[in-house]
Amino acid sequence: MQTDLAPEVVWSLLLELRRAARAWEARPAGLGFGLTVSGQPTLTPAADATAFIEITDTGSWIARRPIPPFSAELLDLYLPMALADRRQPFTLAHLGQSLDGRIATVCGASCSINGPENLTHLHRMRALSDAVLVGAGTVECDDPQLTTRRVVGPHPVRVVIDPHRRLDAAHRLFQDRTAPTWLICAEALADQPGPGYAEVIGIPQEDQCLSLREMVQRLRERGLCGLFIEGGGVTVSAFLQAGMLDCLQLGIAPLIIGSGRPGVTLPVIDHLSQGLRPCHRRYIMGEDVLFDCWLRD
């Protein structure tokens, strides 16, 4: 029986927790992580002698035996998304950017800003979420697949926010059936056929913008309670300004671009006291630094 908590073991436990959390009507009290005799991850009562890790009522964790630092980081970073369910939904956004706050060049090039460790992190977040959301601009520039090719784990539902239906069907995520793809647009345009294999969902508008609260509510009604907003800057900024994020992650690369597309953009403030100073943790990811910022008490 494997008894250490190596990173691959912890990742297997997180995937098992994600699977179970989506099936619970309510989270069991006194929950623990353990391994079977054959070394398979299992959920167990926290009082069980085989439990390596105890999950508290607040969603934090307590180790019952020494745990390697990187394994502890996996739990800190990914446990909240793994635990997302109907009663405790979770919405997290991520942006990868340069030291000077750029997420892409003026023409949209962005794929080499962050290193491979941050890319693996994105794929882990996808695997633990129910849905990964991106704006139409991200699809236009990057033509992403939004799958979990770099890690073991399920593909999330892919949600593209395209209010005015500007995207055509040529993009890869509209053409493959690796994972379900939904296109969200204004209600007035929802009767048009979807691009490729995408399902179209119409959302009402507020002040000529899609209602993000209605959008999130519709997704949760369909069982998508763990939402990962992967980009781009306009989309993440809109969710942040609307107060719709539980957590914001910024992956900072040691790169100065000097011009280009900004990351977070919010309304102008007059005093620094009006800015956000969230509680946060920092994680080293290769040459990058990830700021994990909590926006809820």
Secondary structure by P-SEA (a helix, b strand, c coil): ccccccaaaaaaaaaaaaaaaaacccccccccccccccbbbbbcccccccccbbbccccbbbbcccccaaaaaaaacccccccccccbbbbbbbbbbccccccccccccccccccaaaaaaaaaaaaaccbbbbcaaaaaccccccccccccccccccccccccccccccccccccccbbbbbbcccccccccccccbbbbbbbbccccccaaaaaaaaaaaccccccccccaaaaaaaaaaccccbbbbbbcccccccccccccccccccccccccccbbbbbcccbbbbbccccc
